[in-house]
Amino acid sequence: MQLDLGPDHRTEILRRMHSRLIGQFGRVIRSVDKRRDPVWTLVQGVIGARAKTAVSNANADRLIAEYGSWERVAAAPLDELKARLQTATFPAMAADRLKACLNEIIARRGKASLDHLESMETAEAMDWLETLPGIARKISAGIMNTSQFNRKALVLDSGHRRVVQRMGLVPVKADTTRAYDELMPLLPPEWSAEDLDEHHLLGKRLAQTFCRPKRPDCPSCPVRADCETGRTL
């Protein structure tokens, strides 16, 4: 017989964290018109490694505007794609992964579309996405959460993951997949898909300002009271 130990205390920490980050940075809510087609979201993720969001957004927009369809992007010569992705951090890698990923989708589905994921449970859809070249947990969660799918999946980039690791919410050595698997059951059940999106954007903002990789500003951090690392400094 299993004992009911009640709710995990980390769920309340996440509630307090969210509230304090809103108090620090204000609301960060993605408008409906910013929720793009799932394939655009996939493309943006694949070509966006270590690049600023604005740069990868612009590159994805330029590709679809110039080629007219993702099928034509997939058919483009690799060198041509590389030339069009020169503002990406790793243009050769971005072009190679993008071409491989789009062609794999077309081979499986007959076209560059992810519409079939609409009928799947979120976890099943993410598993399918992660079999594609260049797609890991951050991108699969992003496709499900920030696109027009608007599902409850928490995006974790390296900065947000660093925050929750330092706070003691997930193991210090957890990779993105393990951190996601640890956090999803802890999220307040009343949070919507939009709340999860905002939580990531706020966590990302915290990582860029107070919880930097080196020389974090723990004394000024709005979530220091709930942070295992911050309380020791």
GROMACS elastic network, one bead per residue, 0.5 to 0.9 nm:
[ bonds ]
;  ai    aj funct       b0    kb
    2     5     6  0.88970   500
    3     6     6  0.88810   500
    4     7     6  0.87446   500
    5     8     6  0.80209   500
    6     9     6  0.88493   500
    7    10     6  0.84543   500
    7    11     6  0.73656   500
    7    12     6  0.87109   500
    7   186     6  0.86612   500
    8    11     6  0.57657   500
    8    12     6  0.77267   500
    8   186     6  0.69532   500
    9    12     6  0.55401   500
    9    13     6  0.66099   500
    9    14     6  0.89848   500
    9   186     6  0.87600   500
   10    14     6  0.62171   500
   10    15     6  0.86850   500
   10   169     6  0.65668   500
   10   186     6  0.65556   500
   10   187     6  0.85046   500
   11    14     6  0.51399   500
   11    15     6  0.64479   500
   11    16     6  0.88355   500
   11   183     6  0.89584   500
   11   185     6  0.87450   500
   11   186     6  0.50447   500
   11   187     6  0.57694   500
   11   188     6  0.58497   500
   12    16     6  0.62506   500
   12    17     6  0.84480   500
   12   186     6  0.88267   500
   12   187     6  0.88184   500
   12   188     6  0.76728   500
   13    16     6  0.51202   500
   13    17     6  0.59362   500
   13    18     6  0.85367   500
   13   169     6  0.86689   500
   13   226     6  0.66176   500
   14    18     6  0.60652   500
   14    19     6  0.85848   500
   14   169     6  0.87979   500
   14   186     6  0.80722   500
   14   187     6  0.69864   500
   14   188     6  0.75517   500
   15    18     6  0.52455   500
   15    19     6  0.63143   500
   15    20     6  0.86931   500
   15   187     6  0.82700   500
   15   188     6  0.69763   500
   16    19     6  0.51419   500
   16    20     6  0.60784   500
   16    21     6  0.84962   500
   16   223     6  0.80714   500
   16   226     6  0.84217   500
   17    20     6  0.52270   500
   17    21     6  0.60724   500
   17    22     6  0.86005   500
   17   199     6  0.89071   500
   17   203     6  0.89511   500
   17   222     6  0.81514   500
   17   223     6  0.59226   500
   17   226     6  0.78319   500
   18    21     6  0.52273   500
   18    22     6  0.62476   500
   18    23     6  0.86434   500
   18   198     6  0.87059   500
   18   199     6  0.62932   500
   18   202     6  0.76430   500
   18   203     6  0.84309   500
   19    22     6  0.52123   500
   19    23     6  0.62735   500
   19    24     6  0.87467   500
   20    24     6  0.61820   500
   20    25     6  0.86301   500
   20   222     6  0.61370   500
   20   223     6  0.66630   500
   21    25     6  0.58735   500
   21    26     6  0.73127   500
   21    27     6  0.86387   500
   21   199     6  0.86076   500
   21   202     6  0.62650   500
   21   203     6  0.78060   500
   21   205     6  0.88464   500
   21   206     6  0.76626   500
   21   222     6  0.67604   500
   21   223     6  0.75815   500
   22    25     6  0.52801   500
   22    27     6  0.55002   500
   22    28     6  0.79870   500
   22   202     6  0.74238   500
   23    26     6  0.56958   500
   23    27     6  0.82561   500
   23   222     6  0.85813   500
   24   222     6  0.68885   500
   25    28     6  0.80206   500
   25   202     6  0.74588   500
   25   205     6  0.80006   500
   25   206     6  0.86906   500
   26   202     6  0.88146   500
   27   198     6  0.76374   500
   27   202     6  0.83318   500
   28   197     6  0.87215   500
   28   198     6  0.56397   500
   28   199     6  0.85125   500
   28   201     6  0.67446   500
   28   202     6  0.69642   500
   29   194     6  0.73881   500
   29   195     6  0.83410   500
   29   197     6  0.77821   500
   29   198     6  0.58458   500
   29   201     6  0.85861   500
   30    33     6  0.82289   500
   30    34     6  0.62400   500
   30    35     6  0.74444   500
   30   146     6  0.82627   500
   30   194     6  0.76771   500
   30   197     6  0.77648   500
   30   198     6  0.75842   500
   31    34     6  0.53901   500
   31    35     6  0.71206   500
   32    35     6  0.54611   500
   32    36     6  0.86239   500
   32   148     6  0.83121   500
   33    36     6  0.72807   500
   34   146     6  0.84836   500
   34   147     6  0.81516   500
   34   148     6  0.89354   500
   35    38     6  0.86753   500
   35    41     6  0.86042   500
   35   146     6  0.59961   500
   35   148     6  0.51789   500
   35   149     6  0.84758   500
   35   150     6  0.80046   500
   36    39     6  0.82885   500
   36    40     6  0.64429   500
   36    41     6  0.64247   500
   36   146     6  0.77349   500
   36   148     6  0.57121   500
   37    40     6  0.53169   500
   37    41     6  0.63759   500
   37    42     6  0.87990   500
   37   114     6  0.89344   500
   37   143     6  0.88768   500
   37   147     6  0.59022   500
   37   148     6  0.58985   500
   37   149     6  0.83592   500
   38    42     6  0.61613   500
   38    43     6  0.86543   500
   38   113     6  0.80398   500
   38   114     6  0.65068   500
   38   115     6  0.81287   500
   38   143     6  0.57241   500
   38   144     6  0.76881   500
   38   146     6  0.85375   500
   38   147     6  0.52997   500
   38   148     6  0.65200   500
   38   149     6  0.71891   500
   39    43     6  0.61346   500
   39    44     6  0.85140   500
   39    70     6  0.81283   500
   39   102     6  0.88421   500
   39   112     6  0.73249   500
   39   113     6  0.64039   500
   39   114     6  0.64362   500
   39   143     6  0.80141   500
   39   147     6  0.87193   500
   40    43     6  0.50603   500
   40    44     6  0.60904   500
   40    45     6  0.85852   500
   40    60     6  0.67472   500
   40    61     6  0.81515   500
   40    64     6  0.83825   500
   40    70     6  0.85875   500
   40   143     6  0.89107   500
   40   147     6  0.83922   500
   41    44     6  0.50916   500
   41    45     6  0.62231   500
   41    46     6  0.86786   500
   41    57     6  0.88989   500
   41    60     6  0.85059   500
   41   139     6  0.83663   500
   41   142     6  0.73771   500
   41   143     6  0.56945   500
   41   146     6  0.77356   500
   41   147     6  0.61828   500
   42    45     6  0.51447   500
   42    46     6  0.61457   500
   42    47     6  0.87156   500
   42   135     6  0.82621   500
   42   139     6  0.68053   500
   42   140     6  0.78406   500
   42   142     6  0.80190   500
   42   143     6  0.60837   500
   43    46     6  0.51322   500
   43    47     6  0.61995   500
   43    48     6  0.82611   500
   43    56     6  0.87638   500
   43    60     6  0.63794   500
   43    98     6  0.67075   500
   43   101     6  0.87381   500
   43   102     6  0.83940   500
   44    47     6  0.55547   500
   44    48     6  0.58198   500
   44    53     6  0.84798   500
   44    56     6  0.55984   500
   44    57     6  0.59987   500
   44    58     6  0.88160   500
   44    59     6  0.76406   500
   44    60     6  0.55414   500
   44    61     6  0.87457   500
   45    48     6  0.50676   500
   45    49     6  0.71922   500
   45    56     6  0.76935   500
   45   135     6  0.83052   500
   45   138     6  0.84571   500
   45   139     6  0.56700   500
   45   140     6  0.88850   500
   45   142     6  0.78938   500
   45   143     6  0.84195   500
   46    49     6  0.68403   500
   46    94     6  0.65878   500
   46    95     6  0.89252   500
   46    97     6  0.67994   500
   46    98     6  0.61062   500
   46   101     6  0.83885   500
   46   134     6  0.63913   500
   46   135     6  0.70506   500
   46   139     6  0.74872   500
   47    51     6  0.82887   500
   47    56     6  0.64151   500
   47    59     6  0.80926   500
   47    60     6  0.80121   500
   47    85     6  0.81258   500
   47    88     6  0.68457   500
   47    89     6  0.85659   500
   47    90     6  0.82193   500
   47    91     6  0.78566   500
   47    93     6  0.81668   500
   47    95     6  0.72309   500
   47    97     6  0.77177   500
   47    98     6  0.67174   500
   48    51     6  0.51353   500
   48    52     6  0.73112   500
   48    53     6  0.71170   500
   48    55     6  0.78212   500
   48    56     6  0.50420   500
   48    57     6  0.82512   500
   48    59     6  0.89056   500
   48    88     6  0.67808   500
   48    89     6  0.76133   500
   48    90     6  0.87224   500
   48    94     6  0.75970   500
   49    52     6  0.85871   500
   49    56     6  0.86033   500
   49    88     6  0.79122   500
   49    89     6  0.68530   500
   49    90     6  0.74334   500
   49    94     6  0.77653   500
   50    88     6  0.84520   500
   50    89     6  0.62689   500
   50    90     6  0.82892   500
   51    54     6  0.83399   500
   51    55     6  0.65763   500
   51    56     6  0.65630   500
   51    87     6  0.86658   500
   51    88     6  0.62373   500
   51    89     6  0.54969   500
   51    90     6  0.85515   500
   52    55     6  0.53591   500
   52    56     6  0.65593   500
   52    57     6  0.86698   500
   52    88     6  0.87490   500
   52    89     6  0.88119   500
   53    56     6  0.53146   500
   53    57     6  0.59826   500
   53    58     6  0.85191   500
   54    57     6  0.50850   500
   54    58     6  0.61113   500
   54    59     6  0.86197   500
   55    58     6  0.51791   500
   55    59     6  0.62138   500
   55    60     6  0.87167   500
   55    87     6  0.70032   500
   55    88     6  0.70295   500
   56    60     6  0.61337   500
   56    61     6  0.85283   500
   56    87     6  0.83288   500
   56    88     6  0.68171   500
   57    60     6  0.52533   500
   57    61     6  0.61834   500
   57    62     6  0.85793   500
   58    61     6  0.50929   500
   58    62     6  0.60238   500
   58    63     6  0.86121   500
   59    62     6  0.50702   500
   59    63     6  0.61780   500
   59    64     6  0.88231   500
   59    84     6  0.78721   500
   59    85     6  0.66016   500
   59    87     6  0.77718   500
   59    88     6  0.77805   500
   60    63     6  0.52485   500
   60    64     6  0.64836   500
   60    65     6  0.86018   500
   61    64     6  0.55216   500
   61    65     6  0.61008   500
   61    66     6  0.86104   500
   62    65     6  0.50533   500
   62    66     6  0.59722   500
   62    67     6  0.84435   500
   62    84     6  0.84804   500
   63    66     6  0.52893   500
   63    67     6  0.59842   500
   63    68     6  0.78697   500
   63    69     6  0.85385   500
   63    70     6  0.82647   500
   63    73     6  0.70516   500
   63    81     6  0.86592   500
   63    84     6  0.77143   500
   63    85     6  0.88146   500
   64    67     6  0.53438   500
   64    68     6  0.51737   500
   64    69     6  0.57986   500
   64    70     6  0.65792   500
   64    72     6  0.88532   500
   64    73     6  0.75431   500
   65    68     6  0.54812   500
   65    69     6  0.80945   500
   66    69     6  0.86258   500
   66    73     6  0.89298   500
   67    70     6  0.74161   500
   67    71     6  0.86270   500
   67    72     6  0.58253   500
   67    73     6  0.60472   500
   67    76     6  0.87668   500
   68    71     6  0.85993   500
   68    72     6  0.70697   500
   68    73     6  0.81842   500
   69    72     6  0.53940   500
   69    73     6  0.65784   500
   69    74     6  0.88679   500
   69   112     6  0.84110   500
   70    74     6  0.61456   500
   70    75     6  0.86222   500
   70   102     6  0.73782   500
   70   111     6  0.86232   500
   70   112     6  0.59877   500
   70   113     6  0.86870   500
   71    74     6  0.50641   500
   71    75     6  0.63189   500
   71    76     6  0.87883   500
   71   102     6  0.74870   500
   71   103     6  0.79612   500
   71   106     6  0.76048   500
   71   111     6  0.68712   500
   71   112     6  0.58779   500
   72    76     6  0.61746   500
   73    76     6  0.52472   500
   73    77     6  0.87128   500
   73    81     6  0.78016   500
   73    98     6  0.87670   500
   73    99     6  0.74151   500
   73   102     6  0.81238   500
   74    77     6  0.83485   500
   74    98     6  0.76043   500
   74    99     6  0.50398   500
   74   100     6  0.77618   500
   74   101     6  0.84061   500
   74   102     6  0.55908   500
   74   103     6  0.57773   500
   74   106     6  0.86743   500
   74   112     6  0.86285   500
   75    78     6  0.87242   500
   75    99     6  0.76999   500
   75   103     6  0.79588   500
   76    79     6  0.84562   500
   76    80     6  0.66057   500
   76    81     6  0.66057   500
   76    99     6  0.80872   500
   77    80     6  0.52412   500
   77    81     6  0.64725   500
   77    82     6  0.87651   500
   77    99     6  0.88859   500
   78    81     6  0.51846   500
   78    82     6  0.61677   500
   78    83     6  0.86845   500
   78    92     6  0.84215   500
   78    95     6  0.64209   500
   78    96     6  0.66783   500
   78    99     6  0.74021   500
   79    83     6  0.62075   500
   79    84     6  0.87339   500
   79    92     6  0.81921   500
   79    95     6  0.80646   500
   80    83     6  0.51751   500
   80    84     6  0.64476   500
   80    85     6  0.88304   500
   80    95     6  0.87371   500
   81    84     6  0.50881   500
   81    85     6  0.62683   500
   81    86     6  0.89317   500
   81    91     6  0.84486   500
   81    92     6  0.84457   500
   81    94     6  0.87548   500
   81    95     6  0.55197   500
   81    96     6  0.83768   500
   81    98     6  0.89349   500
   81    99     6  0.83625   500
   82    85     6  0.51111   500
   82    86     6  0.64494   500
   82    91     6  0.54516   500
   82    92     6  0.54054   500
   82    93     6  0.83401   500
   82    94     6  0.75177   500
   82    95     6  0.51686   500
   82    96     6  0.79927   500
   83    86     6  0.55889   500
   83    91     6  0.77117   500
   83    92     6  0.86102   500
   83    95     6  0.87822   500
   84    87     6  0.80224   500
   84    91     6  0.83606   500
   84    95     6  0.87075   500
   85    88     6  0.54186   500
   85    89     6  0.87416   500
   85    90     6  0.84398   500
   85    91     6  0.52361   500
   85    92     6  0.80347   500
   85    94     6  0.74557   500
   85    95     6  0.70325   500
   86    89     6  0.77674   500
   86    90     6  0.79514   500
   86    91     6  0.53660   500
   86    92     6  0.84157   500
   87    90     6  0.83590   500
   87    91     6  0.71589   500
   88    91     6  0.51252   500
   88    92     6  0.88762   500
   88    94     6  0.73093   500
   89    94     6  0.83178   500
   90    93     6  0.54978   500
   90    94     6  0.59700   500
   90    95     6  0.86080   500
   91    95     6  0.60032   500
   91    96     6  0.85039   500
   92    95     6  0.52772   500
   92    96     6  0.61889   500
   92    97     6  0.86346   500
   93    96     6  0.51543   500
   93    97     6  0.60562   500
   93    98     6  0.83792   500
   94    97     6  0.53204   500
   94    98     6  0.59353   500
   94    99     6  0.85002   500
   95    98     6  0.51967   500
   95    99     6  0.60998   500
   95   100     6  0.85415   500
   96    99     6  0.53873   500
   96   100     6  0.61935   500
   96   101     6  0.85851   500
   97   100     6  0.51310   500
   97   101     6  0.59426   500
   97   102     6  0.85167   500
   97   133     6  0.65081   500
   97   134     6  0.58403   500
   98   101     6  0.51553   500
   98   102     6  0.60810   500
   98   103     6  0.84176   500
   98   133     6  0.82716   500
   98   134     6  0.78283   500
   99   102     6  0.53886   500
   99   103     6  0.60363   500
   99   104     6  0.84988   500
  100   103     6  0.52906   500
  100   104     6  0.61162   500
  100   105     6  0.87709   500
  100   132     6  0.84533   500
  100   133     6  0.63319   500
  100   134     6  0.83451   500
  101   104     6  0.51741   500
  101   105     6  0.63938   500
  101   106     6  0.87649   500
  101   132     6  0.58951   500
  101   133     6  0.50885   500
  101   134     6  0.68416   500
  101   135     6  0.81510   500
  102   105     6  0.51711   500
  102   106     6  0.62568   500
  102   107     6  0.86160   500
  102   111     6  0.88970   500
  102   112     6  0.63893   500
  102   132     6  0.87969   500
  102   133     6  0.88494   500
  103   106     6  0.50163   500
  103   107     6  0.60320   500
  103   108     6  0.86286   500
  103   111     6  0.87904   500
  103   112     6  0.78658   500
  104   107     6  0.50122   500
  104   108     6  0.62561   500
  104   109     6  0.85002   500
  104   112     6  0.89030   500
  104   132     6  0.68654   500
  104   133     6  0.77564   500
  105   108     6  0.52332   500
  105   109     6  0.58238   500
  105   110     6  0.75238   500
  105   111     6  0.69387   500
  105   112     6  0.58701   500
  105   113     6  0.72585   500
  105   114     6  0.80537   500
  105   132     6  0.76438   500
  106   109     6  0.51904   500
  106   112     6  0.51342   500
  106   113     6  0.76659   500
  107   110     6  0.57111   500
  107   111     6  0.75184   500
  107   112     6  0.88981   500
  108   111     6  0.80952   500
  109   112     6  0.72785   500
  109   113     6  0.72180   500
  109   114     6  0.82932   500
  109   116     6  0.86476   500
  110   113     6  0.83671   500
  111   114     6  0.88939   500
  113   116     6  0.77888   500
  114   117     6  0.57813   500
  114   118     6  0.78861   500
  115   118     6  0.57430   500
  115   119     6  0.82890   500
  116   119     6  0.62140   500
  116   120     6  0.75232   500
  116   125     6  0.89113   500
  117   120     6  0.51819   500
  117   121     6  0.80508   500
  117   122     6  0.82925   500
  117   124     6  0.84826   500
  117   125     6  0.55439   500
  117   126     6  0.87777   500
  117   128     6  0.84886   500
  117   149     6  0.88082   500
  118   121     6  0.80330   500
  118   122     6  0.87022   500
  118   125     6  0.81521   500
  118   149     6  0.70847   500
  119   125     6  0.87114   500
  120   123     6  0.81025   500
  120   124     6  0.60673   500
  120   125     6  0.56416   500
  121   124     6  0.52738   500
  121   125     6  0.61468   500
  121   126     6  0.86749   500
  122   125     6  0.51205   500
  122   126     6  0.61755   500
  122   127     6  0.86337   500
  122   141     6  0.88812   500
  122   144     6  0.70617   500
  122   151     6  0.69271   500
  122   152     6  0.77092   500
  122   153     6  0.76164   500
  123   126     6  0.51241   500
  123   127     6  0.61949   500
  123   128     6  0.87067   500
  123   153     6  0.86573   500
  124   127     6  0.50981   500
  124   128     6  0.63338   500
  124   129     6  0.87546   500
  125   128     6  0.51041   500
  125   129     6  0.62675   500
  125   130     6  0.87019   500
  125   140     6  0.82792   500
  125   144     6  0.80195   500
  126   129     6  0.50104   500
  126   130     6  0.61317   500
  126   131     6  0.88848   500
  126   136     6  0.89461   500
  126   137     6  0.76653   500
  126   140     6  0.53091   500
  126   141     6  0.68035   500
  126   143     6  0.85021   500
  126   144     6  0.74610   500
  127   130     6  0.51919   500
  127   131     6  0.67858   500
  127   137     6  0.88971   500
  127   140     6  0.81222   500
  128   131     6  0.55534   500
  128   132     6  0.74915   500
  128   140     6  0.88937   500
  129   132     6  0.56085   500
  129   133     6  0.88993   500
  129   135     6  0.65001   500
  129   136     6  0.79728   500
  129   137     6  0.89036   500
  129   139     6  0.86600   500
  129   140     6  0.59671   500
  129   143     6  0.89326   500
  130   133     6  0.77033   500
  130   134     6  0.80047   500
  130   135     6  0.50516   500
  130   136     6  0.53539   500
  130   137     6  0.69762   500
  130   139     6  0.85374   500
  130   140     6  0.65488   500
  131   134     6  0.86740   500
  131   135     6  0.71572   500
  131   136     6  0.84123   500
  132   135     6  0.56620   500
  132   136     6  0.85159   500
  133   136     6  0.86690   500
  134   139     6  0.88184   500
  135   138     6  0.79841   500
  135   139     6  0.59044   500
  135   140     6  0.64712   500
  136   139     6  0.57459   500
  136   140     6  0.61701   500
  136   141     6  0.86425   500
  136   176     6  0.87084   500
  136   177     6  0.80703   500
  137   140     6  0.50986   500
  137   141     6  0.59261   500
  137   142     6  0.83217   500
  137   155     6  0.80809   500
  137   156     6  0.81775   500
  137   176     6  0.66270   500
  137   177     6  0.56721   500
  137   180     6  0.79573   500
  138   141     6  0.53640   500
  138   142     6  0.61069   500
  138   143     6  0.87501   500
  138   154     6  0.84505   500
  138   155     6  0.55801   500
  138   156     6  0.56673   500
  138   157     6  0.63588   500
  138   176     6  0.70149   500
  138   177     6  0.79284   500
  138   180     6  0.87862   500
  139   143     6  0.61398   500
  139   144     6  0.86634   500
  139   155     6  0.77365   500
  140   143     6  0.52037   500
  140   144     6  0.64007   500
  140   145     6  0.86388   500
  140   153     6  0.88362   500
  140   155     6  0.84748   500
  141   144     6  0.51883   500
  141   145     6  0.59260   500
  141   146     6  0.81142   500
  141   151     6  0.86927   500
  141   152     6  0.86396   500
  141   153     6  0.53344   500
  141   154     6  0.61740   500
  141   155     6  0.53368   500
  141   156     6  0.81367   500
  142   145     6  0.51413   500
  142   146     6  0.53594   500
  142   147     6  0.72077   500
  142   153     6  0.75269   500
  142   154     6  0.76625   500
  142   155     6  0.55706   500
  142   156     6  0.86297   500
  142   197     6  0.88599   500
  143   146     6  0.58891   500
  143   147     6  0.54607   500
  143   148     6  0.84312   500
  143   149     6  0.74725   500
  143   150     6  0.84759   500
  143   151     6  0.88317   500
  144   147     6  0.62326   500
  144   148     6  0.79749   500
  144   149     6  0.55040   500
  144   150     6  0.61009   500
  144   151     6  0.53123   500
  144   152     6  0.75225   500
  144   153     6  0.64653   500
  145   148     6  0.79228   500
  145   149     6  0.64536   500
  145   152     6  0.59821   500
  145   153     6  0.53894   500
  145   154     6  0.71055   500
  145   155     6  0.75003   500
  145   193     6  0.64809   500
  145   194     6  0.79739   500
  145   196     6  0.79840   500
  145   197     6  0.68060   500
  146   149     6  0.73060   500
  146   150     6  0.58097   500
  146   151     6  0.78193   500
  146   153     6  0.88922   500
  146   155     6  0.86537   500
  146   193     6  0.85542   500
  146   194     6  0.83649   500
  146   197     6  0.68157   500
  147   150     6  0.58524   500
  147   151     6  0.85392   500
  148   151     6  0.85852   500
  150   153     6  0.86095   500
  150   193     6  0.60230   500
  150   194     6  0.73926   500
  151   192     6  0.84069   500
  151   193     6  0.53410   500
  151   194     6  0.84007   500
  152   184     6  0.89849   500
  152   191     6  0.85381   500
  152   192     6  0.66331   500
  152   194     6  0.79251   500
  152   195     6  0.87050   500
  152   196     6  0.66888   500
  152   197     6  0.84694   500
  153   180     6  0.86966   500
  153   184     6  0.75730   500
  153   193     6  0.70033   500
  153   196     6  0.69752   500
  153   197     6  0.82009   500
  154   180     6  0.69993   500
  154   183     6  0.82703   500
  154   184     6  0.70370   500
  154   193     6  0.83473   500
  154   196     6  0.56351   500
  154   197     6  0.67891   500
  154   199     6  0.82088   500
  154   200     6  0.68714   500
  155   160     6  0.86480   500
  155   180     6  0.79583   500
  155   196     6  0.79117   500
  155   197     6  0.72221   500
  155   199     6  0.89992   500
  155   200     6  0.61002   500
  155   201     6  0.88490   500
  156   159     6  0.78276   500
  156   160     6  0.57286   500
  156   161     6  0.58285   500
  156   176     6  0.65885   500
  156   177     6  0.88647   500
  156   179     6  0.80973   500
  156   180     6  0.71078   500
  156   200     6  0.67471   500
  156   203     6  0.89032   500
  156   204     6  0.85509   500
  157   160     6  0.55019   500
  157   161     6  0.61039   500
  157   162     6  0.86027   500
  157   176     6  0.75559   500
  157   200     6  0.84164   500
  157   204     6  0.75747   500
  158   161     6  0.51056   500
  158   162     6  0.61071   500
  158   163     6  0.87974   500
  158   176     6  0.77086   500
  158   204     6  0.86557   500
  158   207     6  0.89037   500
  159   162     6  0.50581   500
  159   163     6  0.64673   500
  159   203     6  0.76750   500
  159   204     6  0.58122   500
  159   205     6  0.86274   500
  159   206     6  0.83274   500
  159   207     6  0.50934   500
  159   208     6  0.72187   500
  159   211     6  0.81476   500
  159   212     6  0.78750   500
  159   213     6  0.79676   500
  160   163     6  0.51064   500
  160   164     6  0.65506   500
  160   165     6  0.86619   500
  160   200     6  0.68239   500
  160   201     6  0.84855   500
  160   202     6  0.86006   500
  160   203     6  0.50818   500
  160   205     6  0.83458   500
  160   206     6  0.77970   500
  160   207     6  0.60767   500
  161   164     6  0.53325   500
  161   165     6  0.60915   500
  161   166     6  0.85928   500
  161   170     6  0.85181   500
  161   174     6  0.86496   500
  161   175     6  0.83022   500
  161   176     6  0.70304   500
  161   179     6  0.71304   500
  161   180     6  0.88631   500
  161   203     6  0.85094   500
  161   204     6  0.87635   500
  161   207     6  0.88301   500
  162   165     6  0.50866   500
  162   166     6  0.61062   500
  162   167     6  0.85111   500
  162   172     6  0.82373   500
  162   207     6  0.73880   500
  162   211     6  0.79173   500
  162   212     6  0.86800   500
  162   213     6  0.78369   500
  163   166     6  0.52806   500
  163   167     6  0.61464   500
  163   168     6  0.87223   500
  163   169     6  0.88425   500
  163   203     6  0.70735   500
  163   204     6  0.84295   500
  163   206     6  0.77040   500
  163   207     6  0.62903   500
  163   211     6  0.64641   500
  163   212     6  0.88202   500
  163   227     6  0.88141   500
  164   168     6  0.62312   500
  164   169     6  0.52628   500
  164   170     6  0.61620   500
  164   171     6  0.87049   500
  164   172     6  0.86999   500
  164   179     6  0.84601   500
  164   203     6  0.85430   500
  164   227     6  0.85285   500
  165   168     6  0.51723   500
  165   169     6  0.59293   500
  165   170     6  0.51929   500
  165   171     6  0.59894   500
  165   172     6  0.50263   500
  165   173     6  0.80171   500
  165   174     6  0.79015   500
  165   179     6  0.83934   500
  166   169     6  0.76983   500
  166   170     6  0.83401   500
  166   171     6  0.87842   500
  166   172     6  0.70649   500
  166   211     6  0.87468   500
  166   227     6  0.66264   500
  166   228     6  0.64360   500
  166   229     6  0.54405   500
  166   230     6  0.78603   500
  167   170     6  0.79319   500
  167   223     6  0.86082   500
  167   224     6  0.82755   500
  167   226     6  0.67085   500
  167   229     6  0.61477   500
  167   230     6  0.76438   500
  168   171     6  0.66885   500
  168   172     6  0.74531   500
  168   226     6  0.88192   500
  168   227     6  0.67350   500
  168   228     6  0.56964   500
  168   229     6  0.77301   500
  169   172     6  0.89107   500
  169   179     6  0.87345   500
  169   182     6  0.82162   500
  169   183     6  0.75684   500
  169   227     6  0.87329   500
  169   228     6  0.89542   500
  170   173     6  0.84787   500
  170   174     6  0.68334   500
  170   178     6  0.83617   500
  170   179     6  0.58907   500
  170   180     6  0.89180   500
  170   182     6  0.63897   500
  170   183     6  0.72376   500
  171   174     6  0.52436   500
  171   175     6  0.89162   500
  171   178     6  0.87022   500
  171   179     6  0.75406   500
  171   182     6  0.87830   500
  172   175     6  0.87537   500
  174   177     6  0.77594   500
  174   178     6  0.55090   500
  174   179     6  0.55645   500
  175   178     6  0.54413   500
  175   179     6  0.60131   500
  175   180     6  0.85333   500
  176   179     6  0.50794   500
  176   180     6  0.60300   500
  176   181     6  0.85736   500
  177   180     6  0.51472   500
  177   181     6  0.62169   500
  177   182     6  0.86464   500
  178   181     6  0.50032   500
  178   182     6  0.60926   500
  178   183     6  0.85728   500
  179   182     6  0.50783   500
  179   183     6  0.60917   500
  179   184     6  0.85819   500
  180   183     6  0.52032   500
  180   184     6  0.59626   500
  181   184     6  0.57299   500
  181   185     6  0.74253   500
  182   185     6  0.66445   500
  182   186     6  0.72845   500
  183   186     6  0.51372   500
  183   187     6  0.64051   500
  184   187     6  0.55250   500
  185   188     6  0.83569   500
  185   189     6  0.86779   500
  186   189     6  0.83036   500
  187   190     6  0.84898   500
  187   191     6  0.73193   500
  187   196     6  0.84550   500
  188   191     6  0.56306   500
  189   192     6  0.81097   500
  191   194     6  0.77915   500
  191   195     6  0.54136   500
  191   196     6  0.67543   500
  192   196     6  0.64681   500
  192   197     6  0.87301   500
  193   196     6  0.51565   500
  193   197     6  0.63449   500
  193   198     6  0.87330   500
  194   197     6  0.50242   500
  194   198     6  0.61881   500
  194   199     6  0.85354   500
  195   198     6  0.50410   500
  195   199     6  0.60009   500
  195   200     6  0.86396   500
  196   200     6  0.62946   500
  196   201     6  0.86887   500
  197   200     6  0.53008   500
  197   201     6  0.63426   500
  197   202     6  0.86994   500
  198   201     6  0.50266   500
  198   202     6  0.60377   500
  198   203     6  0.84119   500
  199   202     6  0.51576   500
  199   203     6  0.60001   500
  199   204     6  0.84746   500
  200   204     6  0.59865   500
  200   205     6  0.85053   500
  201   204     6  0.50480   500
  201   205     6  0.61940   500
  201   206     6  0.86823   500
  202   206     6  0.61971   500
  202   207     6  0.86511   500
  203   206     6  0.50250   500
  203   207     6  0.62448   500
  203   208     6  0.87208   500
  204   207     6  0.50709   500
  204   208     6  0.63206   500
  204   209     6  0.88042   500
  205   208     6  0.51546   500
  205   209     6  0.63119   500
  205   210     6  0.84646   500
  205   211     6  0.89772   500
  206   209     6  0.52869   500
  206   210     6  0.56036   500
  206   211     6  0.58950   500
  206   212     6  0.81537   500
  206   221     6  0.82314   500
  206   222     6  0.88049   500
  207   210     6  0.60648   500
  207   212     6  0.53826   500
  207   213     6  0.78694   500
  207   216     6  0.88304   500
  208   211     6  0.65262   500
  208   212     6  0.57534   500
  208   213     6  0.86635   500
  209   212     6  0.62708   500
  209   216     6  0.82719   500
  209   217     6  0.80344   500
  209   221     6  0.89426   500
  210   215     6  0.88631   500
  210   216     6  0.56095   500
  210   218     6  0.66984   500
  210   220     6  0.72789   500
  210   221     6  0.57593   500
  210   222     6  0.85907   500
  211   214     6  0.82546   500
  211   215     6  0.81625   500
  211   217     6  0.63820   500
  211   218     6  0.71339   500
  211   221     6  0.75682   500
  212   215     6  0.64721   500
  212   217     6  0.75460   500
  213   216     6  0.66420   500
  215   218     6  0.86485   500
  216   219     6  0.87818   500
  216   221     6  0.87085   500
  217   220     6  0.57935   500
  217   221     6  0.62774   500
  217   230     6  0.88376   500
  218   222     6  0.85651   500
  218   223     6  0.87801   500
  218   224     6  0.64175   500
  218   229     6  0.82774   500
  218   230     6  0.52564   500
  218   231     6  0.82139   500
  218   233     6  0.70729   500
  219   222     6  0.86805   500
  219   224     6  0.72835   500
  219   230     6  0.73652   500
  219   231     6  0.88634   500
  219   233     6  0.76956   500
  220   223     6  0.88897   500
  220   224     6  0.78162   500
  221   224     6  0.53513   500
  221   225     6  0.87406   500
  221   230     6  0.80623   500
  222   225     6  0.78591   500
  223   226     6  0.57153   500
  223   227     6  0.64078   500
  223   230     6  0.84087   500
  224   228     6  0.79999   500
  224   229     6  0.80979   500
  224   230     6  0.51212   500
  224   231     6  0.63131   500
  225   228     6  0.82360   500
  225   230     6  0.73746   500
  225   231     6  0.64941   500
  226   230     6  0.80350   500
  226   231     6  0.77686   500
  227   230     6  0.51479   500
  227   231     6  0.61059   500
  227   232     6  0.88132   500
  228   231     6  0.55909   500
  228   232     6  0.68767   500
  229   232     6  0.55351   500
  229   233     6  0.69307   500
  230   233     6  0.54403   500
